[in-house]
Amino acid sequence: MTQLEHQDDNSEASGLKKDAQKAGARVGLTSDEIIINGGRPLMGRIEVRGAKNLAPKAMVAALLGKTPSVLRNVPNVSDIRVVAGLLALHGVLVTRGEEPGEWRFDPSNVEIAHHADIDAHAGSSRIPILFCGPLLHRLGEAFIPDLGGCRIGDRPIDFHLDALRKFGAVVEKLPSGISLTAPNGLHGANIELPYPSVGATEQVLLTSVLAKGQTELRNAAIEPEITDLICILQKMGAIITVEPNRVIFIEGVEELRGYDHRALFDRNEAASWASAALATKGDVFVGGARQEEMMTFLNVFRKVGGDFDIQDDGIRFFHPGGELKPVTIETDVHPGFMTDWQQPLVVALTQAEGVSTIHETVYENRFGFTDALNKMGANIEVFRDGLHDENRRVKRREFEQAAVISGPTPLKGAEIEVPDLRGGFSYLIAGLTAEGQTKVTNLGIISRGYENFIEKLRLLGADFVFEG
């Protein structure tokens, strides 16, 4: 590594830490590190609220309405604060409701925001790109700063920009970001995504509902969070038809009203706590979790050797005793096994008897977190070009990777730094599972997607020290 490359690497690490500190501060996280004394099973009940992958997008949708909107069951995570601030910068009156997790948005006075303010407030969030369609409808222009987010691989915005151009947007790249205008308004379009991207599907939905004419979207994402966003838009007056084979038709309407909606639960957080229960040989009831949206995860959880009990108000996840079993997993878009589920589950797989293989087909750099697990005693080998497997069900994709986990391997405490959101929670699980003491730093990143996770660890009887 050259001196310049080393400086750039340090600069990136420094920026990541600053982003983590800002994220933690937004939700009152007063320390950026935790010291965990492992070897203690997690036992008890915690609650999960609305999905981090739905609530911010629902907040953006409020820009489209002529009247105020109410979103309930909103999680207290830093991404929510980022979007609330961006909405306020654009003139939306954002207030908290009477019940916990209730937010209200009045878009009566939407206005242009200064580019520098958008850039400063957005930080590492990628949400600003979803403001484009609604702002083009309301104001005729929009701005996207340089986009951040977790460093788990390329997330090109080309899908978004290509779609916006088809709607009639004019895109201009500036040194500070990307400026968009719609001199002739936005019209319906025929769009086929090269990959069923969740973000691009959300972009098309948020843009097409007020565009003139009909929009046909092919190869759309069909995640539960997408369905929930469609439900919100339909409440607002949109006309959206979901057909088989990932096809969505949207008939543009003249105007939309506000909505009143309770956000879908966070299935990623539910799966993370389930994995923690399995890895620590614990027993955790996840209040608010539902079977329907987690069926694929539940199947794999059972194959590994975990057990669960589905009830009306949540799901109990527990280690029933005996040895955990190795599995082969291929991540995929819904209804496949989510990429966000594999990272927390990897820690449990280090304790399984035999060899597990994970084919990561969604992001090309999602196994970076395994280096720290190997430092703690795991035996994980990452294949940067993927692995051939004649039994594959998911079509092999360019840039995919694979990880082979051999176990069981006792984990030992170490000092580790959170690299990204899901990898960060995996480090918490590893620390809880390991013998001895583990110091985890850069906690603010975890606060982007896990509400009150320090308090939840306390509720489940984890042994740790947190200066806050």
DRENDO-1510 file (C-alpha; in Angstrom, 1 decimal, always signed):
<recs>
REC; n; res; u; v; w
REC; 1; MET; +0.0; +0.0; +0.0 .
REC; 2; THR; +1.4; +3.4; -0.9 .
REC; 3; GLN; +1.6; +6.4; +1.5 .
REC; 4; LEU; -1.3; +8.1; -0.4 .
REC; 5; GLU; -3.4; +4.9; -0.3 .
REC; 6; HIS; -2.7; +4.6; +3.4 .
REC; 7; GLN; -3.8; +8.2; +4.0 .
REC; 8; ASP; -7.0; +7.6; +2.0 .
REC; 9; ASP; -7.7; +4.5; +4.0 .
REC; 10; ASN; -7.3; +6.4; +7.2 .
REC; 11; SER; -9.4; +9.2; +5.9 .
REC; 12; GLU; -12.2; +6.7; +5.0 .
REC; 13; ALA; -12.0; +5.1; +8.5 .
REC; 14; SER; -12.1; +8.6; +10.1 .
REC; 15; GLY; -15.2; +9.5; +8.1 .
REC; 16; LEU; -16.9; +6.3; +9.0 .
REC; 17; LYS; -16.3; +6.9; +12.7 .
REC; 18; LYS; -17.7; +10.5; +12.4 .
REC; 19; ASP; -20.8; +9.2; +10.6 .
REC; 20; ALA; -21.2; +6.6; +13.3 .
REC; 21; GLN; -20.9; +9.2; +16.1 .
REC; 22; LYS; -23.4; +11.4; +14.4 .
REC; 23; ALA; -25.9; +8.5; +13.9 .
REC; 24; GLY; -25.6; +7.5; +17.6 .
REC; 25; ALA; -26.0; +11.1; +18.8 .
REC; 26; ARG; -29.3; +11.4; +16.8 .
REC; 27; VAL; -30.9; +8.7; +18.9 .
REC; 28; GLY; -29.2; +9.6; +22.2 .
REC; 29; LEU; -26.4; +7.0; +22.1 .
REC; 30; THR; -23.9; +8.6; +24.5 .
REC; 31; SER; -21.0; +6.2; +24.0 .
REC; 32; ASP; -19.5; +4.7; +20.9 .
REC; 33; GLU; -18.2; +1.5; +22.5 .
REC; 34; ILE; -19.4; -1.4; +24.6 .
REC; 35; ILE; -17.5; -4.1; +26.6 .
REC; 36; ILE; -19.3; -7.4; +26.6 .
REC; 37; ASN; -18.6; -10.3; +28.9 .
REC; 38; GLY; -19.7; -13.3; +26.8 .
REC; 39; GLY; -20.9; -16.8; +27.5 .
REC; 40; ARG; -24.3; -15.8; +28.9 .
REC; 41; PRO; -27.5; -16.9; +27.0 .
REC; 42; LEU; -30.0; -14.2; +26.1 .
REC; 43; MET; -33.3; -14.8; +27.8 .
REC; 44; GLY; -36.5; -12.7; +27.8 .
REC; 45; ARG; -38.7; -10.6; +25.7 .
REC; 46; ILE; -38.1; -7.5; +23.5 .
REC; 47; GLU; -40.3; -5.6; +21.0 .
REC; 48; VAL; -39.6; -4.6; +17.4 .
REC; 49; ARG; -41.3; -1.7; +15.8 .
REC; 50; GLY; -41.7; -0.6; +12.2 .
REC; 51; ALA; -39.2; -1.6; +9.5 .
REC; 52; LYS; -36.2; +0.6; +9.0 .
REC; 53; ASN; -36.5; -0.3; +5.3 .
REC; 54; LEU; -40.1; +1.0; +5.2 .
REC; 55; ALA; -40.5; +3.9; +7.6 .
REC; 56; PRO; -38.1; +6.4; +5.9 .
REC; 57; LYS; -39.7; +5.8; +2.5 .
REC; 58; ALA; -43.2; +6.2; +4.0 .
REC; 59; MET; -42.0; +9.6; +5.4 .
REC; 60; VAL; -40.9; +10.7; +1.9 .
REC; 61; ALA; -44.3; +9.7; +0.5 .
REC; 62; ALA; -45.9; +12.3; +2.7 .
REC; 63; LEU; -44.4; +14.9; +0.3 .
REC; 64; LEU; -46.9; +13.7; -2.3 .
REC; 65; GLY; -50.0; +14.5; -0.3 .
REC; 66; LYS; -52.1; +17.7; -0.3 .
REC; 67; THR; -53.0; +17.0; +3.4 .
REC; 68; PRO; -51.0; +15.9; +6.5 .
REC; 69; SER; -50.0; +12.3; +7.0 .
REC; 70; VAL; -49.6; +10.2; +10.1 .
REC; 71; LEU; -47.1; +7.3; +10.4 .
REC; 72; ARG; -47.3; +5.0; +13.4 .
REC; 73; ASN; -45.0; +2.3; +14.8 .
REC; 74; VAL; -41.9; +4.3; +13.7 .
REC; 75; PRO; -38.7; +3.0; +15.1 .
REC; 76; ASN; -36.3; +5.3; +17.0 .
REC; 77; VAL; -33.3; +4.8; +14.7 .
REC; 78; SER; -31.0; +7.4; +13.3 .
REC; 79; ASP; -32.2; +7.1; +9.7 .
REC; 80; ILE; -35.6; +8.3; +10.8 .
REC; 81; ARG; -34.0; +11.5; +12.3 .
REC; 82; VAL; -32.1; +12.1; +9.1 .
REC; 83; VAL; -35.3; +11.9; +7.0 .
REC; 84; ALA; -37.3; +14.0; +9.4 .
REC; 85; GLY; -34.5; +16.7; +9.2 .
REC; 86; LEU; -34.5; +16.6; +5.4 .
REC; 87; LEU; -38.3; +16.9; +5.3 .
REC; 88; ALA; -38.1; +19.9; +7.6 .
REC; 89; LEU; -35.4; +21.5; +5.4 .
REC; 90; HIS; -37.9; +21.3; +2.5 .
REC; 91; GLY; -40.6; +23.1; +4.5 .
REC; 92; VAL; -42.6; +20.1; +5.8 .
REC; 93; LEU; -43.9; +20.6; +9.4 .
REC; 94; VAL; -42.7; +17.5; +11.3 .
REC; 95; THR; -44.1; +16.8; +14.7 .
REC; 96; ARG; -44.3; +13.8; +17.1 .
REC; 97; GLY; -47.7; +12.3; +17.9 .
REC; 98; GLU; -49.2; +11.4; +21.2 .
REC; 99; GLU; -48.4; +7.7; +21.1 .
REC; 100; PRO; -44.9; +6.3; +21.1 .
REC; 101; GLY; -43.6; +5.9; +17.6 .
REC; 102; GLU; -46.1; +8.3; +16.0 .
REC; 103; TRP; -45.0; +11.0; +13.6 .
REC; 104; ARG; -47.0; +13.6; +11.7 .
REC; 105; PHE; -46.1; +15.4; +8.5 .
REC; 106; ASP; -47.7; +18.5; +7.1 .
REC; 107; PRO; -46.4; +19.2; +3.5 .
REC; 108; SER; -48.5; +22.4; +3.0 .
REC; 109; ASN; -45.4; +24.7; +2.6 .
REC; 110; VAL; -42.9; +22.6; +0.7 .
REC; 111; GLU; -40.0; +24.7; -0.5 .
REC; 112; ILE; -36.5; +24.5; -2.1 .
REC; 113; ALA; -33.7; +23.6; +0.3 .
REC; 114; HIS; -30.1; +24.8; +0.0 .
REC; 115; HIS; -27.8; +22.2; -1.5 .
REC; 116; ALA; -25.2; +22.6; +1.3 .
REC; 117; ASP; -27.9; +22.0; +4.0 .
REC; 118; ILE; -29.1; +18.8; +2.3 .
REC; 119; ASP; -25.5; +17.6; +2.0 .
REC; 120; ALA; -24.7; +18.4; +5.6 .
REC; 121; HIS; -27.8; +16.9; +7.0 .
REC; 122; ALA; -27.9; +13.7; +4.9 .
REC; 123; GLY; -24.6; +12.4; +6.1 .
REC; 124; SER; -24.2; +8.8; +5.2 .
REC; 125; SER; -27.9; +8.2; +4.4 .
REC; 126; ARG; -28.9; +7.2; +0.8 .
REC; 127; ILE; -32.5; +8.4; +1.4 .
REC; 128; PRO; -32.2; +11.8; -0.4 .
REC; 129; ILE; -32.3; +10.1; -3.8 .
REC; 130; LEU; -35.9; +9.0; -3.1 .
REC; 131; PHE; -36.9; +12.7; -2.6 .
REC; 132; CYS; -36.4; +13.3; -6.3 .
REC; 133; GLY; -39.8; +12.2; -7.7 .
REC; 134; PRO; -41.9; +13.9; -5.1 .
REC; 135; LEU; -39.9; +17.1; -5.2 .
REC; 136; LEU; -40.0; +17.2; -9.0 .
REC; 137; HIS; -43.8; +17.0; -8.8 .
REC; 138; ARG; -44.0; +19.6; -6.0 .
REC; 139; LEU; -41.3; +22.0; -7.0 .
REC; 140; GLY; -40.0; +21.1; -10.4 .
REC; 141; GLU; -36.5; +20.5; -9.1 .
REC; 142; ALA; -34.5; +18.3; -6.8 .
REC; 143; PHE; -30.9; +17.8; -5.6 .
REC; 144; ILE; -29.0; +14.7; -4.6 .
REC; 145; PRO; -25.7; +15.1; -2.6 .
REC; 146; ASP; -22.9; +12.5; -2.7 .
REC; 147; LEU; -24.4; +9.4; -1.3 .
REC; 148; GLY; -23.0; +7.3; +1.6 .
REC; 149; GLY; -24.4; +4.3; +3.4 .
REC; 150; CYS; -22.9; +1.0; +4.6 .
REC; 151; ARG; -19.7; +0.0; +2.7 .
REC; 152; ILE; -20.9; -3.4; +1.6 .
REC; 153; GLY; -20.4; -3.0; -2.1 .
REC; 154; ASP; -21.5; -0.9; -5.1 .
REC; 155; ARG; -25.0; +0.5; -4.9 .
REC; 156; PRO; -25.0; +2.5; -8.2 .
REC; 157; ILE; -27.7; +5.1; -8.6 .
REC; 158; ASP; -27.8; +4.5; -12.3 .
REC; 159; PHE; -31.1; +2.5; -11.9 .
REC; 160; HIS; -32.7; +5.6; -10.2 .
REC; 161; LEU; -31.4; +8.2; -12.7 .
REC; 162; ASP; -32.3; +6.1; -15.8 .
REC; 163; ALA; -35.8; +5.7; -14.5 .
REC; 164; LEU; -36.2; +9.4; -13.7 .
REC; 165; ARG; -35.0; +10.3; -17.2 .
REC; 166; LYS; -37.7; +8.1; -18.6 .
REC; 167; PHE; -40.2; +10.0; -16.6 .
REC; 168; GLY; -39.0; +13.3; -18.2 .
REC; 169; ALA; -36.4; +14.5; -15.7 .
REC; 170; VAL; -33.3; +16.3; -16.8 .
REC; 171; VAL; -30.2; +15.2; -14.9 .
REC; 172; GLU; -27.2; +17.4; -14.4 .
REC; 173; LYS; -24.1; +16.3; -12.6 .
REC; 174; LEU; -22.5; +19.0; -10.4 .
REC; 175; PRO; -19.3; +19.0; -8.2 .
REC; 176; SER; -21.5; +18.9; -5.1 .
REC; 177; GLY; -24.0; +16.2; -6.3 .
REC; 178; ILE; -26.7; +15.8; -8.9 .
REC; 179; SER; -29.3; +18.4; -9.9 .
REC; 180; LEU; -32.6; +17.4; -11.5 .
REC; 181; THR; -35.3; +19.4; -13.1 .
REC; 182; ALA; -38.6; +18.6; -14.9 .
REC; 183; PRO; -39.2; +21.5; -17.3 .
REC; 184; ASN; -42.2; +19.8; -19.0 .
REC; 185; GLY; -43.5; +17.9; -16.0 .
REC; 186; LEU; -43.3; +14.1; -15.5 .
REC; 187; HIS; -45.1; +11.5; -17.6 .
REC; 188; GLY; -45.7; +7.8; -17.4 .
REC; 189; ALA; -43.0; +5.5; -18.7 .
REC; 190; ASN; -42.3; +1.8; -19.5 .
REC; 191; ILE; -39.4; +0.7; -17.3 .
REC; 192; GLU; -37.7; -2.7; -16.9 .
REC; 193; LEU; -35.1; -2.8; -14.2 .
REC; 194; PRO; -32.0; -4.9; -14.9 .
REC; 195; TYR; -32.2; -6.2; -11.4 .
REC; 196; PRO; -35.2; -6.2; -9.0 .
REC; 197; SER; -33.7; -3.4; -6.9 .
REC; 198; VAL; -35.7; -2.3; -3.9 .
REC; 199; GLY; -34.6; +1.3; -4.0 .
REC; 200; ALA; -35.2; +1.7; -7.8 .
REC; 201; THR; -38.7; +0.1; -7.3 .
REC; 202; GLU; -39.5; +2.6; -4.6 .
REC; 203; GLN; -38.2; +5.4; -6.9 .
REC; 204; VAL; -40.6; +4.4; -9.7 .
REC; 205; LEU; -43.5; +4.1; -7.3 .
REC; 206; LEU; -42.9; +7.5; -5.7 .
REC; 207; THR; -42.5; +9.1; -9.1 .
REC; 208; SER; -45.2; +7.5; -11.1 .
REC; 209; VAL; -48.2; +8.0; -8.9 .
REC; 210; LEU; -48.5; +11.7; -9.9 .
REC; 211; ALA; -47.0; +11.3; -13.4 .
REC; 212; LYS; -49.3; +11.9; -16.4 .
REC; 213; GLY; -50.5; +8.6; -17.9 .
REC; 214; GLN; -49.6; +5.0; -17.1 .
REC; 215; THR; -46.4; +3.5; -15.9 .
REC; 216; GLU; -45.4; -0.1; -16.4 .
REC; 217; LEU; -42.6; -1.4; -14.2 .
REC; 218; ARG; -41.1; -4.8; -15.0 .
REC; 219; ASN; -38.7; -6.9; -12.9 .
REC; 220; ALA; -39.8; -4.9; -9.8 .
REC; 221; ALA; -38.8; -5.8; -6.2 .
REC; 222; ILE; -41.7; -7.4; -4.3 .
REC; 223; GLU; -40.4; -7.3; -0.7 .
REC; 224; PRO; -43.0; -6.9; +2.0 .
REC; 225; GLU; -41.8; -3.3; +2.6 .
REC; 226; ILE; -42.6; -2.6; -1.1 .
REC; 227; THR; -46.1; -4.0; -0.6 .
REC; 228; ASP; -46.5; -1.8; +2.5 .
REC; 229; LEU; -45.4; +1.3; +0.6 .
REC; 230; ILE; -47.9; +0.4; -2.1 .
REC; 231; CYS; -50.6; +0.2; +0.6 .
REC; 232; ILE; -49.6; +3.7; +1.8 .
REC; 233; LEU; -49.8; +5.1; -1.7 .
REC; 234; GLN; -53.2; +3.5; -2.3 .
REC; 235; LYS; -54.5; +5.1; +0.9 .
REC; 236; MET; -53.4; +8.4; -0.5 .
REC; 237; GLY; -55.4; +7.9; -3.7 .
REC; 238; ALA; -52.9; +6.2; -6.0 .
REC; 239; ILE; -54.0; +3.5; -8.5 .
REC; 240; ILE; -51.5; +0.7; -8.4 .
REC; 241; THR; -51.9; -2.9; -9.8 .
REC; 242; VAL; -49.5; -5.6; -8.8 .
REC; 243; GLU; -49.5; -8.5; -11.3 .
REC; 244; PRO; -47.6; -11.8; -11.3 .
REC; 245; ASN; -43.9; -12.1; -12.5 .
REC; 246; ARG; -42.8; -8.8; -10.9 .
REC; 247; VAL; -44.9; -6.5; -13.0 .
REC; 248; ILE; -46.5; -3.3; -11.5 .
REC; 249; PHE; -48.9; -0.9; -13.3 .
REC; 250; ILE; -49.4; +2.6; -12.0 .
REC; 251; GLU; -52.1; +5.0; -13.3 .
REC; 252; GLY; -51.1; +8.5; -12.6 .
REC; 253; VAL; -53.6; +10.7; -10.7 .
REC; 254; GLU; -54.1; +14.4; -10.5 .
REC; 255; GLU; -53.5; +14.7; -6.7 .
REC; 256; LEU; -53.0; +12.6; -3.6 .
REC; 257; ARG; -54.1; +13.2; +0.0 .
REC; 258; GLY; -52.3; +12.3; +3.2 .
REC; 259; TYR; -52.3; +8.9; +4.9 .
REC; 260; ASP; -52.7; +7.3; +8.3 .
REC; 261; HIS; -50.7; +4.1; +8.4 .
REC; 262; ARG; -49.0; +1.7; +10.9 .
REC; 263; ALA; -45.7; +0.6; +9.6 .
REC; 264; LEU; -44.9; -3.1; +9.0 .
REC; 265; PHE; -42.6; -4.7; +11.6 .
REC; 266; ASP; -38.9; -4.9; +11.1 .
REC; 267; ARG; -38.2; -8.4; +9.9 .
REC; 268; ASN; -34.5; -7.8; +9.7 .
REC; 269; GLU; -34.3; -6.8; +13.4 .
REC; 270; ALA; -36.5; -9.8; +14.3 .
REC; 271; ALA; -34.1; -12.2; +12.5 .
REC; 272; SER; -31.1; -10.6; +14.1 .
REC; 273; TRP; -32.4; -11.2; +17.6 .
REC; 274; ALA; -33.4; -14.8; +16.6 .
REC; 275; SER; -29.8; -15.4; +15.5 .
REC; 276; ALA; -28.6; -14.0; +18.8 .
REC; 277; ALA; -30.8; -16.4; +20.7 .
REC; 278; LEU; -29.5; -19.3; +18.7 .
REC; 279; ALA; -25.8; -18.4; +18.9 .
REC; 280; THR; -25.9; -17.8; +22.7 .
REC; 281; LYS; -28.1; -20.9; +23.4 .
REC; 282; GLY; -30.8; -18.6; +24.6 .
REC; 283; ASP; -34.6; -18.0; +24.4 .
REC; 284; VAL; -35.9; -14.7; +23.1 .
REC; 285; PHE; -39.5; -13.7; +22.4 .
REC; 286; VAL; -39.6; -11.0; +19.7 .
REC; 287; GLY; -42.8; -9.1; +20.2 .
REC; 288; GLY; -44.3; -7.7; +17.0 .
REC; 289; ALA; -42.7; -10.3; +14.6 .
REC; 290; ARG; -45.0; -12.1; +12.2 .
REC; 291; GLN; -44.7; -15.5; +10.5 .
REC; 292; GLU; -45.8; -14.5; +7.0 .
REC; 293; GLU; -43.0; -12.1; +6.3 .
REC; 294; MET; -40.4; -14.4; +7.8 .
REC; 295; MET; -41.2; -17.8; +6.4 .
REC; 296; THR; -38.0; -18.2; +4.4 .
REC; 297; PHE; -35.9; -17.2; +7.5 .
REC; 298; LEU; -37.9; -19.6; +9.7 .
REC; 299; ASN; -37.2; -22.5; +7.4 .
REC; 300; VAL; -33.5; -21.9; +7.6 .
REC; 301; PHE; -33.6; -21.3; +11.3 .
REC; 302; ARG; -35.2; -24.7; +11.8 .
REC; 303; LYS; -32.7; -26.4; +9.4 .
REC; 304; VAL; -29.8; -25.1; +11.5 .
REC; 305; GLY; -31.3; -26.6; +14.6 .
REC; 306; GLY; -33.2; -23.7; +16.1 .
REC; 307; ASP; -36.8; -23.8; +17.1 .
REC; 308; PHE; -39.6; -21.2; +17.3 .
REC; 309; ASP; -43.1; -20.8; +18.6 .
REC; 310; ILE; -45.4; -18.5; +16.7 .
REC; 311; GLN; -48.0; -16.6; +18.7 .
REC; 312; ASP; -50.4; -13.8; +17.9 .
REC; 313; ASP; -48.2; -11.0; +19.4 .
REC; 314; GLY; -44.8; -12.3; +18.2 .
REC; 315; ILE; -42.4; -15.2; +17.8 .
REC; 316; ARG; -40.4; -17.0; +20.4 .
REC; 317; PHE; -36.9; -18.1; +19.1 .
REC; 318; PHE; -34.9; -20.5; +21.1 .
REC; 319; HIS; -32.1; -23.1; +21.1 .
REC; 320; PRO; -33.7; -26.4; +21.9 .
REC; 321; GLY; -30.5; -28.1; +22.9 .
REC; 322; GLY; -28.3; -30.5; +20.9 .
REC; 323; GLU; -25.9; -29.7; +18.1 .
REC; 324; LEU; -26.5; -27.0; +15.5 .
REC; 325; LYS; -26.4; -28.3; +11.9 .
REC; 326; PRO; -24.6; -26.8; +8.9 .
REC; 327; VAL; -26.6; -25.4; +6.0 .
REC; 328; THR; -26.1; -24.0; +2.5 .
REC; 329; ILE; -27.7; -20.6; +1.9 .
REC; 330; GLU; -28.1; -18.5; -1.2 .
REC; 331; THR; -29.1; -14.9; -0.6 .
REC; 332; ASP; -31.6; -13.5; -3.0 .
REC; 333; VAL; -34.4; -10.9; -3.4 .
REC; 334; HIS; -37.7; -11.6; -1.9 .
REC; 335; PRO; -39.1; -14.3; -1.5 .
REC; 336; GLY; -35.5; -15.6; -1.2 .
REC; 337; PHE; -33.2; -15.5; +1.8 .
REC; 338; MET; -32.4; -11.9; +2.5 .
REC; 339; THR; -28.9; -10.7; +2.4 .
REC; 340; ASP; -29.5; -8.8; +5.7 .
REC; 341; TRP; -30.2; -12.1; +7.4 .
REC; 342; GLN; -27.0; -13.9; +6.6 .
REC; 343; GLN; -24.6; -11.8; +8.6 .
REC; 344; PRO; -26.1; -12.3; +12.1 .
REC; 345; LEU; -26.8; -16.0; +11.3 .
REC; 346; VAL; -23.1; -16.5; +10.4 .
REC; 347; VAL; -22.2; -16.2; +14.0 .
REC; 348; ALA; -24.5; -19.1; +14.9 .
REC; 349; LEU; -23.1; -21.1; +12.1 .
REC; 350; THR; -19.6; -20.9; +13.6 .
REC; 351; GLN; -21.1; -23.1; +16.3 .
REC; 352; ALA; -22.6; -25.7; +13.9 .
REC; 353; GLU; -21.1; -29.2; +13.6 .
REC; 354; GLY; -19.8; -29.3; +10.0 .
REC; 355; VAL; -19.3; -27.0; +7.0 .
REC; 356; SER; -21.8; -24.3; +6.0 .
REC; 357; THR; -21.7; -22.4; +2.8 .
REC; 358; ILE; -23.3; -19.0; +2.1 .
REC; 359; HIS; -23.5; -17.8; -1.5 .
REC; 360; GLU; -24.0; -14.0; -1.4 .
REC; 361; THR; -25.6; -12.9; -4.7 .
REC; 362; VAL; -27.0; -9.4; -3.7 .
REC; 363; TYR; -23.9; -7.4; -2.6 .
REC; 364; GLU; -20.3; -8.0; -3.7 .
REC; 365; ASN; -18.6; -7.0; -0.5 .
REC; 366; ARG; -20.7; -8.3; +2.4 .
REC; 367; PHE; -18.2; -10.7; +3.9 .
REC; 368; GLY; -15.7; -8.1; +5.1 .
REC; 369; PHE; -17.1; -8.5; +8.7 .
REC; 370; THR; -15.8; -12.1; +8.8 .
REC; 371; ASP; -12.2; -11.0; +9.3 .
REC; 372; ALA; -13.0; -10.0; +12.9 .
REC; 373; LEU; -14.8; -13.2; +13.5 .
REC; 374; ASN; -11.8; -15.2; +12.4 .
REC; 375; LYS; -9.7; -13.0; +14.8 .
REC; 376; MET; -12.1; -14.3; +17.6 .
REC; 377; GLY; -11.4; -17.9; +16.6 .
REC; 378; ALA; -13.9; -18.6; +13.8 .
REC; 379; ASN; -12.9; -20.6; +10.7 .
REC; 380; ILE; -14.4; -18.7; +7.8 .
REC; 381; GLU; -12.9; -18.7; +4.3 .
REC; 382; VAL; -14.2; -16.1; +1.8 .
REC; 383; PHE; -14.1; -16.8; -1.9 .
REC; 384; ARG; -14.1; -13.5; -3.7 .
REC; 385; ASP; -15.2; -15.0; -7.0 .
REC; 386; GLY; -17.9; -17.2; -5.5 .
REC; 387; LEU; -18.1; -21.0; -5.7 .
REC; 388; HIS; -19.6; -23.4; -8.2 .
REC; 389; ASP; -22.4; -25.6; -6.8 .
REC; 390; GLU; -24.5; -27.7; -9.2 .
REC; 391; ASN; -27.3; -27.7; -6.7 .
REC; 392; ARG; -27.8; -23.9; -6.8 .
REC; 393; ARG; -31.3; -22.6; -7.1 .
REC; 394; VAL; -30.5; -18.9; -7.4 .
REC; 395; LYS; -28.9; -17.9; -10.7 .
REC; 396; ARG; -25.2; -17.1; -10.4 .
REC; 397; ARG; -24.6; -13.4; -10.6 .
REC; 398; GLU; -21.7; -11.3; -11.5 .
REC; 399; PHE; -19.5; -10.2; -8.6 .
REC; 400; GLU; -21.1; -12.7; -6.2 .
REC; 401; GLN; -19.0; -14.1; -3.3 .
REC; 402; ALA; -19.2; -17.1; -1.1 .
REC; 403; ALA; -18.2; -17.9; +2.5 .
REC; 404; VAL; -17.4; -21.3; +3.9 .
REC; 405; ILE; -17.8; -21.7; +7.7 .
REC; 406; SER; -16.3; -24.7; +9.4 .
REC; 407; GLY; -17.4; -25.5; +12.9 .
REC; 408; PRO; -17.9; -25.7; +15.7 .
REC; 409; THR; -15.2; -23.2; +16.8 .
REC; 410; PRO; -15.1; -21.6; +20.3 .
REC; 411; LEU; -15.0; -17.8; +20.0 .
REC; 412; LYS; -12.8; -15.8; +22.2 .
REC; 413; GLY; -13.1; -12.1; +23.2 .
REC; 414; ALA; -11.3; -9.5; +21.2 .
REC; 415; GLU; -11.3; -5.8; +20.3 .
REC; 416; ILE; -13.4; -5.3; +17.1 .
REC; 417; GLU; -14.8; -2.3; +15.2 .
REC; 418; VAL; -18.2; -2.2; +13.6 .
REC; 419; PRO; -17.9; -2.0; +9.8 .
REC; 420; ASP; -21.5; -1.7; +8.7 .
REC; 421; LEU; -25.1; -2.1; +10.1 .
REC; 422; ARG; -25.7; -5.8; +9.9 .
REC; 423; GLY; -22.1; -6.7; +10.4 .
REC; 424; GLY; -22.1; -4.6; +13.5 .
REC; 425; PHE; -25.0; -6.4; +15.1 .
REC; 426; SER; -23.2; -9.7; +14.2 .
REC; 427; TYR; -20.2; -8.4; +16.3 .
REC; 428; LEU; -22.5; -7.9; +19.3 .
REC; 429; ILE; -23.7; -11.5; +18.8 .
REC; 430; ALA; -20.1; -12.7; +18.6 .
REC; 431; GLY; -19.2; -10.9; +21.8 .
REC; 432; LEU; -22.2; -12.4; +23.6 .
REC; 433; THR; -21.2; -15.8; +22.4 .
REC; 434; ALA; -17.5; -15.6; +23.0 .
REC; 435; GLU; -15.5; -16.7; +26.1 .
REC; 436; GLY; -14.1; -13.7; +27.9 .
REC; 437; GLN; -14.4; -10.0; +27.2 .
REC; 438; THR; -15.1; -8.3; +23.8 .
REC; 439; LYS; -14.8; -4.6; +23.1 .
REC; 440; VAL; -16.9; -3.4; +20.2 .
REC; 441; THR; -16.4; +0.2; +18.9 .
REC; 442; ASN; -18.2; +2.3; +16.3 .
REC; 443; LEU; -21.6; +1.5; +17.8 .
REC; 444; GLY; -23.3; +4.5; +16.2 .
REC; 445; ILE; -23.6; +2.6; +12.9 .
REC; 446; ILE; -25.8; +0.0; +14.6 .
REC; 447; SER; -28.2; +2.7; +15.8 .
REC; 448; ARG; -29.1; +3.3; +12.1 .
REC; 449; GLY; -31.3; +0.2; +12.1 .
REC; 450; TYR; -31.7; -1.2; +15.6 .
REC; 451; GLU; -33.9; +0.7; +18.0 .
REC; 452; ASN; -32.7; +1.0; +21.6 .
REC; 453; PHE; -30.5; -2.0; +21.2 .
REC; 454; ILE; -28.5; -1.3; +24.4 .
REC; 455; GLU; -31.7; -1.3; +26.5 .
REC; 456; LYS; -32.8; -4.5; +24.7 .
REC; 457; LEU; -29.6; -6.2; +25.6 .
REC; 458; ARG; -30.2; -5.3; +29.2 .
REC; 459; LEU; -33.7; -6.7; +29.1 .
REC; 460; LEU; -32.3; -10.0; +27.8 .
REC; 461; GLY; -29.8; -10.3; +30.6 .
REC; 462; ALA; -26.6; -9.6; +28.6 .
REC; 463; ASP; -23.5; -8.9; +30.8 .
REC; 464; PHE; -21.8; -5.7; +29.5 .
REC; 465; VAL; -20.5; -2.3; +30.4 .
REC; 466; PHE; -21.7; +0.7; +28.4 .
REC; 467; GLU; -20.8; +4.2; +29.5 .
REC; 468; GLY; -24.1; +5.8; +28.9 .
</recs>
